[in-house]
Amino acid sequence: MKENNIFARRYFYPLISEFPPYNALPSAKQEFLPNAQKMAEQVICLPLYSEITEQALKKTCNVITKQNG
């Protein structure tokens, strides 16, 4: 997407469980957070702002469609 000047980013990254003081908690281990870890690795935030044009939205949709066949 970057090569098409579409700046997407990870949405749930990094997980809050990776920050101090949370990362010291036993419950913050990755083995206890498989769904959160999966989301952190897979979910992206597409361009989102109040002035986004319909043309920019269509371009983003076209790029996603082409990349996912």
PQR file with spaces between the fields and no chain letter, atoms N, CA, C, O and H, PARSE charges and radii, in Angstrom:
ATOM       1  N    MET     1       0.824   -1.182    0.000 -0.4000 1.5000
ATOM       2  CA   MET     1       0.000    0.000    0.000 -0.0000 2.0000
ATOM       3  C    MET     1       0.872    1.252    0.000  0.5500 1.7000
ATOM       4  O    MET     1       0.530    2.273   -0.598 -0.5500 1.4000
ATOM       5  N    LYS     2       1.993    1.146    0.678 -0.4000 1.5000
ATOM       6  CA   LYS     2       2.881    2.300    0.771 -0.0000 2.0000
ATOM       7  C    LYS     2       3.349    2.756   -0.614  0.5500 1.7000
ATOM       8  O    LYS     2       3.465    3.952   -0.881 -0.5500 1.4000
ATOM       9  H    LYS     2       2.271    0.317    1.164  0.4000 1.0000
ATOM      10  N    GLU     3       3.615    1.773   -1.494 -0.4000 1.5000
ATOM      11  CA   GLU     3       4.077    2.127   -2.841 -0.0000 2.0000
ATOM      12  C    GLU     3       2.993    2.840   -3.652  0.5500 1.7000
ATOM      13  O    GLU     3       3.283    3.433   -4.692 -0.5500 1.4000
ATOM      14  H    GLU     3       3.521    0.801   -1.277  0.4000 1.0000
ATOM      15  N    ASN     4       1.767    2.783   -3.185 -0.4000 1.5000
ATOM      16  CA   ASN     4       0.655    3.494   -3.817 -0.0000 2.0000
ATOM      17  C    ASN     4       0.284    4.768   -3.053  0.5500 1.7000
ATOM      18  O    ASN     4      -0.777    5.350   -3.276 -0.5500 1.4000
ATOM      19  H    ASN     4       1.532    2.302   -2.341  0.4000 1.0000
ATOM      20  N    ASN     5       1.158    5.184   -2.166 -0.4000 1.5000
ATOM      21  CA   ASN     5       0.948    6.381   -1.337 -0.0000 2.0000
ATOM      22  C    ASN     5      -0.312    6.291   -0.478  0.5500 1.7000
ATOM      23  O    ASN     5      -1.009    7.281   -0.256 -0.5500 1.4000
ATOM      24  H    ASN     5       2.020    4.711   -1.984  0.4000 1.0000
ATOM      25  N    ILE     6      -0.582    5.076   -0.004 -0.4000 1.5000
ATOM      26  CA   ILE     6      -1.668    4.854    0.945 -0.0000 2.0000
ATOM      27  C    ILE     6      -1.004    4.458    2.255  0.5500 1.7000
ATOM      28  O    ILE     6      -0.373    3.405    2.346 -0.5500 1.4000
ATOM      29  H    ILE     6      -0.016    4.272   -0.184  0.4000 1.0000
ATOM      30  N    PHE     7      -1.145    5.284    3.245 -0.4000 1.5000
ATOM      31  CA   PHE     7      -0.419    5.085    4.491 -0.0000 2.0000
ATOM      32  C    PHE     7      -1.304    4.441    5.554  0.5500 1.7000
ATOM      33  O    PHE     7      -1.935    5.108    6.374 -0.5500 1.4000
ATOM      34  H    PHE     7      -1.658    6.139    3.172  0.4000 1.0000
ATOM      35  N    ALA     8      -1.315    3.127    5.497 -0.4000 1.5000
ATOM      36  CA   ALA     8      -2.013    2.343    6.506 -0.0000 2.0000
ATOM      37  C    ALA     8      -1.022    2.047    7.630  0.5500 1.7000
ATOM      38  O    ALA     8       0.192    2.117    7.437 -0.5500 1.4000
ATOM      39  H    ALA     8      -0.802    2.585    4.831  0.4000 1.0000
ATOM      40  N    ARG     9      -1.548    1.720    8.789 -0.4000 1.5000
ATOM      41  CA   ARG     9      -0.669    1.388    9.917 -0.0000 2.0000
ATOM      42  C    ARG     9      -1.324    0.297   10.752  0.5500 1.7000
ATOM      43  O    ARG     9      -2.518    0.026   10.628 -0.5500 1.4000
ATOM      44  H    ARG     9      -2.534    1.664    8.947  0.4000 1.0000
ATOM      45  N    ARG    10      -0.528   -0.312   11.590 -0.4000 1.5000
ATOM      46  CA   ARG    10      -1.091   -1.293   12.506 -0.0000 2.0000
ATOM      47  C    ARG    10      -2.007   -0.570   13.480  0.5500 1.7000
ATOM      48  O    ARG    10      -1.734    0.560   13.885 -0.5500 1.4000
ATOM      49  H    ARG    10       0.443   -0.092   11.691  0.4000 1.0000
ATOM      50  N    TYR    11      -3.079   -1.221   13.846 -0.4000 1.5000
ATOM      51  CA   TYR    11      -4.070   -0.553   14.686 -0.0000 2.0000
ATOM      52  C    TYR    11      -3.904   -0.876   16.167  0.5500 1.7000
ATOM      53  O    TYR    11      -3.919    0.031   16.999 -0.5500 1.4000
ATOM      54  H    TYR    11      -3.301   -2.139   13.517  0.4000 1.0000
ATOM      55  N    PHE    12      -3.749   -2.135   16.504 -0.4000 1.5000
ATOM      56  CA   PHE    12      -3.630   -2.548   17.906 -0.0000 2.0000
ATOM      57  C    PHE    12      -2.181   -2.877   18.248  0.5500 1.7000
ATOM      58  O    PHE    12      -1.913   -3.861   18.937 -0.5500 1.4000
ATOM      59  H    PHE    12      -3.737   -2.872   15.828  0.4000 1.0000
ATOM      60  N    TYR    13      -1.250   -2.062   17.774 -0.4000 1.5000
ATOM      61  CA   TYR    13       0.164   -2.362   17.961 -0.0000 2.0000
ATOM      62  C    TYR    13       0.870   -1.138   18.513  0.5500 1.7000
ATOM      63  O    TYR    13       0.621   -0.025   18.050 -0.5500 1.4000
ATOM      64  H    TYR    13      -1.468   -1.263   17.215  0.4000 1.0000
ATOM      65  N    PRO    14       1.725   -1.313   19.470 -0.5600 1.5000
ATOM      66  CA   PRO    14       1.915   -2.525   20.260  0.2800 2.0000
ATOM      67  C    PRO    14       0.780   -2.693   21.271  0.5500 1.7000
ATOM      68  O    PRO    14       0.058   -1.750   21.594 -0.5500 1.4000
ATOM      69  N    LEU    15       0.652   -3.906   21.746 -0.4000 1.5000
ATOM      70  CA   LEU    15      -0.358   -4.187   22.764 -0.0000 2.0000
ATOM      71  C    LEU    15       0.003   -3.484   24.064  0.5500 1.7000
ATOM      72  O    LEU    15       1.184   -3.325   24.374 -0.5500 1.4000
ATOM      73  H    LEU    15       1.238   -4.673   21.483  0.4000 1.0000
ATOM      74  N    ILE    16      -0.975   -3.072   24.807 -0.4000 1.5000
ATOM      75  CA   ILE    16      -0.717   -2.412   26.091 -0.0000 2.0000
ATOM      76  C    ILE    16       0.011   -3.347   27.046  0.5500 1.7000
ATOM      77  O    ILE    16       0.748   -2.897   27.923 -0.5500 1.4000
ATOM      78  H    ILE    16      -1.934   -3.201   24.555  0.4000 1.0000
ATOM      79  N    SER    17      -0.195   -4.641   26.876 -0.4000 1.5000
ATOM      80  CA   SER    17       0.474   -5.618   27.740 -0.0000 2.0000
ATOM      81  C    SER    17       1.986   -5.635   27.536  0.5500 1.7000
ATOM      82  O    SER    17       2.706   -6.256   28.319 -0.5500 1.4000
ATOM      83  H    SER    17      -0.794   -5.006   26.164  0.4000 1.0000
ATOM      84  N    GLU    18       2.473   -4.968   26.504 -0.4000 1.5000
ATOM      85  CA   GLU    18       3.908   -4.903   26.244 -0.0000 2.0000
ATOM      86  C    GLU    18       4.574   -3.698   26.913  0.5500 1.7000
ATOM      87  O    GLU    18       5.800   -3.586   26.896 -0.5500 1.4000
ATOM      88  H    GLU    18       1.888   -4.464   25.868  0.4000 1.0000
ATOM      89  N    PHE    19       3.793   -2.811   27.492 -0.4000 1.5000
ATOM      90  CA   PHE    19       4.328   -1.615   28.133 -0.0000 2.0000
ATOM      91  C    PHE    19       4.505   -1.827   29.629  0.5500 1.7000
ATOM      92  O    PHE    19       3.738   -2.558   30.256 -0.5500 1.4000
ATOM      93  H    PHE    19       2.797   -2.903   27.505  0.4000 1.0000
ATOM      94  N    PRO    20       5.535   -1.174   30.205 -0.5600 1.5000
ATOM      95  CA   PRO    20       5.623   -1.165   31.664  0.2800 2.0000
ATOM      96  C    PRO    20       4.450   -0.345   32.198  0.5500 1.7000
ATOM      97  O    PRO    20       4.078    0.618   31.526 -0.5500 1.4000
ATOM      98  N    PRO    21       3.869   -0.620   33.278 -0.5600 1.5000
ATOM      99  CA   PRO    21       4.135   -1.702   34.222  0.2800 2.0000
ATOM     100  C    PRO    21       3.404   -3.001   33.885  0.5500 1.7000
ATOM     101  O    PRO    21       3.533   -3.984   34.614 -0.5500 1.4000
ATOM     102  N    TYR    22       2.648   -3.018   32.804 -0.4000 1.5000
ATOM     103  CA   TYR    22       1.835   -4.195   32.483 -0.0000 2.0000
ATOM     104  C    TYR    22       2.661   -5.411   32.086  0.5500 1.7000
ATOM     105  O    TYR    22       2.284   -6.540   32.401 -0.5500 1.4000
ATOM     106  H    TYR    22       2.543   -2.220   32.212  0.4000 1.0000
ATOM     107  N    ASN    23       3.783   -5.199   31.399 -0.4000 1.5000
ATOM     108  CA   ASN    23       4.550   -6.343   30.903 -0.0000 2.0000
ATOM     109  C    ASN    23       5.133   -7.203   32.018  0.5500 1.7000
ATOM     110  O    ASN    23       5.571   -8.323   31.754 -0.5500 1.4000
ATOM     111  H    ASN    23       4.089   -4.282   31.144  0.4000 1.0000
ATOM     112  N    ALA    24       5.152   -6.721   33.236 -0.4000 1.5000
ATOM     113  CA   ALA    24       5.652   -7.507   34.367 -0.0000 2.0000
ATOM     114  C    ALA    24       4.560   -8.387   34.982  0.5500 1.7000
ATOM     115  O    ALA    24       4.857   -9.249   35.810 -0.5500 1.4000
ATOM     116  H    ALA    24       4.796   -5.811   33.450  0.4000 1.0000
ATOM     117  N    LEU    25       3.328   -8.182   34.594 -0.4000 1.5000
ATOM     118  CA   LEU    25       2.225   -8.967   35.146 -0.0000 2.0000
ATOM     119  C    LEU    25       2.184  -10.357   34.510  0.5500 1.7000
ATOM     120  O    LEU    25       2.355  -10.490   33.298 -0.5500 1.4000
ATOM     121  H    LEU    25       3.087   -7.482   33.921  0.4000 1.0000
ATOM     122  N    PRO    26       1.959  -11.380   35.314 -0.5600 1.5000
ATOM     123  CA   PRO    26       1.852  -12.735   34.747  0.2800 2.0000
ATOM     124  C    PRO    26       0.749  -12.838   33.689  0.5500 1.7000
ATOM     125  O    PRO    26       0.895  -13.580   32.717 -0.5500 1.4000
ATOM     126  N    SER    27      -0.326  -12.118   33.866 -0.4000 1.5000
ATOM     127  CA   SER    27      -1.441  -12.182   32.914 -0.0000 2.0000
ATOM     128  C    SER    27      -1.129  -11.497   31.580  0.5500 1.7000
ATOM     129  O    SER    27      -1.902  -11.624   30.631 -0.5500 1.4000
ATOM     130  H    SER    27      -0.444  -11.516   34.655  0.4000 1.0000
ATOM     131  N    ALA    28      -0.023  -10.784   31.499 -0.4000 1.5000
ATOM     132  CA   ALA    28       0.343  -10.079   30.271 -0.0000 2.0000
ATOM     133  C    ALA    28       1.176  -10.931   29.320  0.5500 1.7000
ATOM     134  O    ALA    28       1.550  -10.466   28.243 -0.5500 1.4000
ATOM     135  H    ALA    28       0.605  -10.681   32.270  0.4000 1.0000
ATOM     136  N    LYS    29       1.464  -12.150   29.698 -0.4000 1.5000
ATOM     137  CA   LYS    29       2.244  -13.028   28.824 -0.0000 2.0000
ATOM     138  C    LYS    29       1.469  -13.300   27.540  0.5500 1.7000
ATOM     139  O    LYS    29       0.246  -13.437   27.555 -0.5500 1.4000
ATOM     140  H    LYS    29       1.159  -12.528   30.572  0.4000 1.0000
ATOM     141  N    GLN    30       2.194  -13.376   26.436 -0.4000 1.5000
ATOM     142  CA   GLN    30       1.562  -13.593   25.136 -0.0000 2.0000
ATOM     143  C    GLN    30       0.726  -14.866   25.099  0.5500 1.7000
ATOM     144  O    GLN    30      -0.288  -14.922   24.402 -0.5500 1.4000
ATOM     145  H    GLN    30       3.187  -13.264   26.423  0.4000 1.0000
ATOM     146  N    GLU    31       1.136  -15.869   25.829 -0.4000 1.5000
ATOM     147  CA   GLU    31       0.396  -17.140   25.822 -0.0000 2.0000
ATOM     148  C    GLU    31      -1.024  -16.988   26.365  0.5500 1.7000
ATOM     149  O    GLU    31      -1.896  -17.806   26.073 -0.5500 1.4000
ATOM     150  H    GLU    31       1.959  -15.824   26.394  0.4000 1.0000
ATOM     151  N    PHE    32      -1.250  -15.939   27.155 -0.4000 1.5000
ATOM     152  CA   PHE    32      -2.581  -15.687   27.704 -0.0000 2.0000
ATOM     153  C    PHE    32      -3.407  -14.736   26.836  0.5500 1.7000
ATOM     154  O    PHE    32      -4.584  -14.500   27.110 -0.5500 1.4000
ATOM     155  H    PHE    32      -0.542  -15.275   27.392  0.4000 1.0000
ATOM     156  N    LEU    33      -2.794  -14.202   25.806 -0.4000 1.5000
ATOM     157  CA   LEU    33      -3.458  -13.191   24.977 -0.0000 2.0000
ATOM     158  C    LEU    33      -3.417  -13.558   23.490  0.5500 1.7000
ATOM     159  O    LEU    33      -3.061  -12.714   22.668 -0.5500 1.4000
ATOM     160  H    LEU    33      -1.838  -14.394   25.583  0.4000 1.0000
ATOM     161  N    PRO    34      -3.769  -14.781   23.127 -0.5600 1.5000
ATOM     162  CA   PRO    34      -3.621  -15.180   21.721  0.2800 2.0000
ATOM     163  C    PRO    34      -4.488  -14.366   20.759  0.5500 1.7000
ATOM     164  O    PRO    34      -4.045  -14.041   19.657 -0.5500 1.4000
ATOM     165  N    ASN    35      -5.695  -14.038   21.156 -0.4000 1.5000
ATOM     166  CA   ASN    35      -6.566  -13.254   20.269 -0.0000 2.0000
ATOM     167  C    ASN    35      -6.052  -11.831   20.105  0.5500 1.7000
ATOM     168  O    ASN    35      -6.042  -11.290   18.999 -0.5500 1.4000
ATOM     169  H    ASN    35      -6.054  -14.302   22.051  0.4000 1.0000
ATOM     170  N    ALA    36      -5.631  -11.236   21.197 -0.4000 1.5000
ATOM     171  CA   ALA    36      -5.086   -9.878   21.131 -0.0000 2.0000
ATOM     172  C    ALA    36      -3.815   -9.854   20.292  0.5500 1.7000
ATOM     173  O    ALA    36      -3.608   -8.932   19.503 -0.5500 1.4000
ATOM     174  H    ALA    36      -5.639  -11.675   22.095  0.4000 1.0000
ATOM     175  N    GLN    37      -2.972  -10.855   20.457 -0.4000 1.5000
ATOM     176  CA   GLN    37      -1.735  -10.935   19.682 -0.0000 2.0000
ATOM     177  C    GLN    37      -2.044  -11.076   18.192  0.5500 1.7000
ATOM     178  O    GLN    37      -1.406  -10.437   17.355 -0.5500 1.4000
ATOM     179  H    GLN    37      -3.141  -11.604   21.098  0.4000 1.0000
ATOM     180  N    LYS    38      -3.013  -11.905   17.873 -0.4000 1.5000
ATOM     181  CA   LYS    38      -3.411  -12.096   16.476 -0.0000 2.0000
ATOM     182  C    LYS    38      -3.915  -10.785   15.877  0.5500 1.7000
ATOM     183  O    LYS    38      -3.564  -10.444   14.747 -0.5500 1.4000
ATOM     184  H    LYS    38      -3.531  -12.424   18.553  0.4000 1.0000
ATOM     185  N    MET    39      -4.729  -10.055   16.620 -0.4000 1.5000
ATOM     186  CA   MET    39      -5.239   -8.774   16.135 -0.0000 2.0000
ATOM     187  C    MET    39      -4.111   -7.765   15.941  0.5500 1.7000
ATOM     188  O    MET    39      -4.104   -7.012   14.968 -0.5500 1.4000
ATOM     189  H    MET    39      -5.015  -10.332   17.537  0.4000 1.0000
ATOM     190  N    ALA    40      -3.165   -7.756   16.866 -0.4000 1.5000
ATOM     191  CA   ALA    40      -2.035   -6.830   16.766 -0.0000 2.0000
ATOM     192  C    ALA    40      -1.213   -7.103   15.516  0.5500 1.7000
ATOM     193  O    ALA    40      -0.647   -6.181   14.929 -0.5500 1.4000
ATOM     194  H    ALA    40      -3.170   -8.368   17.657  0.4000 1.0000
ATOM     195  N    GLU    41      -1.145   -8.355   15.111 -0.4000 1.5000
ATOM     196  CA   GLU    41      -0.354   -8.737   13.944 -0.0000 2.0000
ATOM     197  C    GLU    41      -1.104   -8.550   12.629  0.5500 1.7000
ATOM     198  O    GLU    41      -0.474   -8.371   11.587 -0.5500 1.4000
ATOM     199  H    GLU    41      -1.605   -9.104   15.588  0.4000 1.0000
ATOM     200  N    GLN    42      -2.427   -8.586   12.654 -0.4000 1.5000
ATOM     201  CA   GLN    42      -3.184   -8.646   11.404 -0.0000 2.0000
ATOM     202  C    GLN    42      -4.044   -7.431   11.074  0.5500 1.7000
ATOM     203  O    GLN    42      -4.306   -7.177    9.898 -0.5500 1.4000
ATOM     204  H    GLN    42      -2.940   -8.732   13.500  0.4000 1.0000
ATOM     205  N    VAL    43      -4.486   -6.685   12.061 -0.4000 1.5000
ATOM     206  CA   VAL    43      -5.429   -5.592   11.801 -0.0000 2.0000
ATOM     207  C    VAL    43      -4.672   -4.314   11.448  0.5500 1.7000
ATOM     208  O    VAL    43      -3.721   -3.929   12.128 -0.5500 1.4000
ATOM     209  H    VAL    43      -4.273   -6.891   13.016  0.4000 1.0000
ATOM     210  N    ILE    44      -5.114   -3.668   10.375 -0.4000 1.5000
ATOM     211  CA   ILE    44      -4.514   -2.391    9.999 -0.0000 2.0000
ATOM     212  C    ILE    44      -5.574   -1.292   10.040  0.5500 1.7000
ATOM     213  O    ILE    44      -6.774   -1.549    9.949 -0.5500 1.4000
ATOM     214  H    ILE    44      -5.886   -3.981    9.823  0.4000 1.0000
ATOM     215  N    CYS    45      -5.099   -0.093   10.177 -0.4000 1.5000
ATOM     216  CA   CYS    45      -5.965    1.081   10.138 -0.0000 2.0000
ATOM     217  C    CYS    45      -5.751    1.744    8.776  0.5500 1.7000
ATOM     218  O    CYS    45      -4.645    2.175    8.448 -0.5500 1.4000
ATOM     219  H    CYS    45      -4.123    0.115   10.251  0.4000 1.0000
ATOM     220  N    LEU    46      -6.802    1.816    8.010 -0.4000 1.5000
ATOM     221  CA   LEU    46      -6.733    2.464    6.707 -0.0000 2.0000
ATOM     222  C    LEU    46      -6.826    3.975    6.894  0.5500 1.7000
ATOM     223  O    LEU    46      -7.232    4.443    7.958 -0.5500 1.4000
ATOM     224  H    LEU    46      -7.700    1.465    8.276  0.4000 1.0000
ATOM     225  N    PRO    47      -6.453    4.743    5.868 -0.5600 1.5000
ATOM     226  CA   PRO    47      -6.553    6.198    5.991  0.2800 2.0000
ATOM     227  C    PRO    47      -7.954    6.622    6.434  0.5500 1.7000
ATOM     228  O    PRO    47      -8.963    6.173    5.889 -0.5500 1.4000
ATOM     229  N    LEU    48      -7.982    7.482    7.419 -0.4000 1.5000
ATOM     230  CA   LEU    48      -9.249    7.896    8.011 -0.0000 2.0000
ATOM     231  C    LEU    48      -9.098    9.334    8.515  0.5500 1.7000
ATOM     232  O    LEU    48      -8.419    9.590    9.509 -0.5500 1.4000
ATOM     233  H    LEU    48      -7.162    7.847    7.861  0.4000 1.0000
ATOM     234  N    TYR    49      -9.728   10.238    7.828 -0.4000 1.5000
ATOM     235  CA   TYR    49      -9.693   11.636    8.251 -0.0000 2.0000
ATOM     236  C    TYR    49     -10.878   12.364    7.627  0.5500 1.7000
ATOM     237  O    TYR    49     -11.435   11.906    6.630 -0.5500 1.4000
ATOM     238  H    TYR    49     -10.280   10.029    7.020  0.4000 1.0000
ATOM     239  N    SER    50     -11.256   13.474    8.198 -0.4000 1.5000
ATOM     240  CA   SER    50     -12.496   14.146    7.801 -0.0000 2.0000
ATOM     241  C    SER    50     -12.469   14.692    6.375  0.5500 1.7000
ATOM     242  O    SER    50     -13.524   14.818    5.753 -0.5500 1.4000
ATOM     243  H    SER    50     -10.803   13.846    9.008  0.4000 1.0000
ATOM     244  N    GLU    51     -11.301   15.016    5.846 -0.4000 1.5000
ATOM     245  CA   GLU    51     -11.221   15.598    4.506 -0.0000 2.0000
ATOM     246  C    GLU    51     -10.952   14.565    3.418  0.5500 1.7000
ATOM     247  O    GLU    51     -10.671   14.942    2.281 -0.5500 1.4000
ATOM     248  H    GLU    51     -10.444   14.914    6.352  0.4000 1.0000
ATOM     249  N    ILE    52     -11.030   13.275    3.733 -0.4000 1.5000
ATOM     250  CA   ILE    52     -10.723   12.256    2.730 -0.0000 2.0000
ATOM     251  C    ILE    52     -11.722   12.358    1.575  0.5500 1.7000
ATOM     252  O    ILE    52     -12.924   12.516    1.784 -0.5500 1.4000
ATOM     253  H    ILE    52     -11.259   12.969    4.657  0.4000 1.0000
ATOM     254  N    THR    53     -11.200   12.266    0.372 -0.4000 1.5000
ATOM     255  CA   THR    53     -12.055   12.407   -0.804 -0.0000 2.0000
ATOM     256  C    THR    53     -12.588   11.049   -1.256  0.5500 1.7000
ATOM     257  O    THR    53     -12.047    9.999   -0.907 -0.5500 1.4000
ATOM     258  H    THR    53     -10.223   12.138    0.202  0.4000 1.0000
ATOM     259  N    GLU    54     -13.637   11.099   -2.021 -0.4000 1.5000
ATOM     260  CA   GLU    54     -14.190    9.864   -2.575 -0.0000 2.0000
ATOM     261  C    GLU    54     -13.163    9.196   -3.489  0.5500 1.7000
ATOM     262  O    GLU    54     -13.074    7.969   -3.538 -0.5500 1.4000
ATOM     263  H    GLU    54     -14.077   11.952   -2.304  0.4000 1.0000
ATOM     264  N    GLN    55     -12.394   10.003   -4.206 -0.4000 1.5000
ATOM     265  CA   GLN    55     -11.346    9.469   -5.084 -0.0000 2.0000
ATOM     266  C    GLN    55     -10.301    8.698   -4.267  0.5500 1.7000
ATOM     267  O    GLN    55      -9.864    7.624   -4.680 -0.5500 1.4000
ATOM     268  H    GLN    55     -12.466   11.000   -4.166  0.4000 1.0000
ATOM     269  N    ALA    56      -9.907    9.232   -3.130 -0.4000 1.5000
ATOM     270  CA   ALA    56      -8.930    8.551   -2.273 -0.0000 2.0000
ATOM     271  C    ALA    56      -9.503    7.248   -1.721  0.5500 1.7000
ATOM     272  O    ALA    56      -8.791    6.248   -1.622 -0.5500 1.4000
ATOM     273  H    ALA    56     -10.263   10.104   -2.794  0.4000 1.0000
ATOM     274  N    LEU    57     -10.768    7.257   -1.366 -0.4000 1.5000
ATOM     275  CA   LEU    57     -11.421    6.036   -0.882 -0.0000 2.0000
ATOM     276  C    LEU    57     -11.460    4.967   -1.966  0.5500 1.7000
ATOM     277  O    LEU    57     -11.169    3.800   -1.705 -0.5500 1.4000
ATOM     278  H    LEU    57     -11.346    8.069   -1.446  0.4000 1.0000
ATOM     279  N    LYS    58     -11.818    5.364   -3.176 -0.4000 1.5000
ATOM     280  CA   LYS    58     -11.871    4.413   -4.289 -0.0000 2.0000
ATOM     281  C    LYS    58     -10.486    3.850   -4.594  0.5500 1.7000
ATOM     282  O    LYS    58     -10.339    2.657   -4.860 -0.5500 1.4000
ATOM     283  H    LYS    58     -12.055    6.312   -3.388  0.4000 1.0000
ATOM     284  N    LYS    59      -9.479    4.707   -4.554 -0.4000 1.5000
ATOM     285  CA   LYS    59      -8.110    4.250   -4.795 -0.0000 2.0000
ATOM     286  C    LYS    59      -7.715    3.209   -3.753  0.5500 1.7000
ATOM     287  O    LYS    59      -7.158    2.166   -4.098 -0.5500 1.4000
ATOM     288  H    LYS    59      -9.598    5.676   -4.338  0.4000 1.0000
ATOM     289  N    THR    60      -7.996    3.482   -2.499 -0.4000 1.5000
ATOM     290  CA   THR    60      -7.676    2.538   -1.421 -0.0000 2.0000
ATOM     291  C    THR    60      -8.386    1.211   -1.648  0.5500 1.7000
ATOM     292  O    THR    60      -7.774    0.149   -1.524 -0.5500 1.4000
ATOM     293  H    THR    60      -8.449    4.328   -2.220  0.4000 1.0000
ATOM     294  N    CYS    61      -9.652    1.264   -1.973 -0.4000 1.5000
ATOM     295  CA   CYS    61     -10.423    0.035   -2.229 -0.0000 2.0000
ATOM     296  C    CYS    61      -9.849   -0.735   -3.413  0.5500 1.7000
ATOM     297  O    CYS    61      -9.746   -1.961   -3.361 -0.5500 1.4000
ATOM     298  H    CYS    61     -10.148    2.126   -2.073  0.4000 1.0000
ATOM     299  N    ASN    62      -9.479   -0.033   -4.471 -0.4000 1.5000
ATOM     300  CA   ASN    62      -8.907   -0.692   -5.647 -0.0000 2.0000
ATOM     301  C    ASN    62      -7.580   -1.363   -5.327  0.5500 1.7000
ATOM     302  O    ASN    62      -7.327   -2.480   -5.778 -0.5500 1.4000
ATOM     303  H    ASN    62      -9.563    0.962   -4.513  0.4000 1.0000
ATOM     304  N    VAL    63      -6.744   -0.705   -4.565 -0.4000 1.5000
ATOM     305  CA   VAL    63      -5.447   -1.286   -4.196 -0.0000 2.0000
ATOM     306  C    VAL    63      -5.650   -2.529   -3.341  0.5500 1.7000
ATOM     307  O    VAL    63      -4.984   -3.542   -3.555 -0.5500 1.4000
ATOM     308  H    VAL    63      -6.950    0.202   -4.198  0.4000 1.0000
ATOM     309  N    ILE    64      -6.551   -2.466   -2.386 -0.4000 1.5000
ATOM     310  CA   ILE    64      -6.826   -3.629   -1.531 -0.0000 2.0000
ATOM     311  C    ILE    64      -7.366   -4.783   -2.375  0.5500 1.7000
ATOM     312  O    ILE    64      -6.949   -5.929   -2.207 -0.5500 1.4000
ATOM     313  H    ILE    64      -7.092   -1.643   -2.212  0.4000 1.0000
ATOM     314  N    THR    65      -8.284   -4.481   -3.271 -0.4000 1.5000
ATOM     315  CA   THR    65      -8.870   -5.515   -4.125 -0.0000 2.0000
ATOM     316  C    THR    65      -7.805   -6.179   -4.992  0.5500 1.7000
ATOM     317  O    THR    65      -7.793   -7.403   -5.128 -0.5500 1.4000
ATOM     318  H    THR    65      -8.623   -3.550   -3.408  0.4000 1.0000
ATOM     319  N    LYS    66      -6.916   -5.388   -5.577 -0.4000 1.5000
ATOM     320  CA   LYS    66      -5.851   -5.940   -6.429 -0.0000 2.0000
ATOM     321  C    LYS    66      -4.878   -6.791   -5.627  0.5500 1.7000
ATOM     322  O    LYS    66      -4.442   -7.841   -6.100 -0.5500 1.4000
ATOM     323  H    LYS    66      -6.925   -4.394   -5.467  0.4000 1.0000
ATOM     324  N    GLN    67      -4.530   -6.354   -4.414 -0.4000 1.5000
ATOM     325  CA   GLN    67      -3.566   -7.084   -3.594 -0.0000 2.0000
ATOM     326  C    GLN    67      -4.137   -8.391   -3.072  0.5500 1.7000
ATOM     327  O    GLN    67      -3.389   -9.335   -2.816 -0.5500 1.4000
ATOM     328  H    GLN    67      -4.884   -5.501   -4.029  0.4000 1.0000
ATOM     329  N    ASN    68      -5.433   -8.458   -2.913 -0.4000 1.5000
ATOM     330  CA   ASN    68      -6.059   -9.664   -2.368 -0.0000 2.0000
ATOM     331  C    ASN    68      -6.700  -10.535   -3.442  0.5500 1.7000
ATOM     332  O    ASN    68      -7.359  -11.530   -3.139 -0.5500 1.4000
ATOM     333  H    ASN    68      -6.041   -7.692   -3.121  0.4000 1.0000
ATOM     334  N    GLY    69      -6.499  -10.151   -4.697 -0.4000 1.5000
ATOM     335  CA   GLY    69      -6.964  -10.939   -5.829 -0.0000 2.0000
ATOM     336  C    GLY    69      -8.405  -11.170   -5.828  0.5500 1.7000
ATOM     337  O    GLY    69      -8.926  -11.823   -6.732 -0.5500 1.4000
ATOM     338  H    GLY    69      -5.963   -9.344   -4.944  0.4000 1.0000
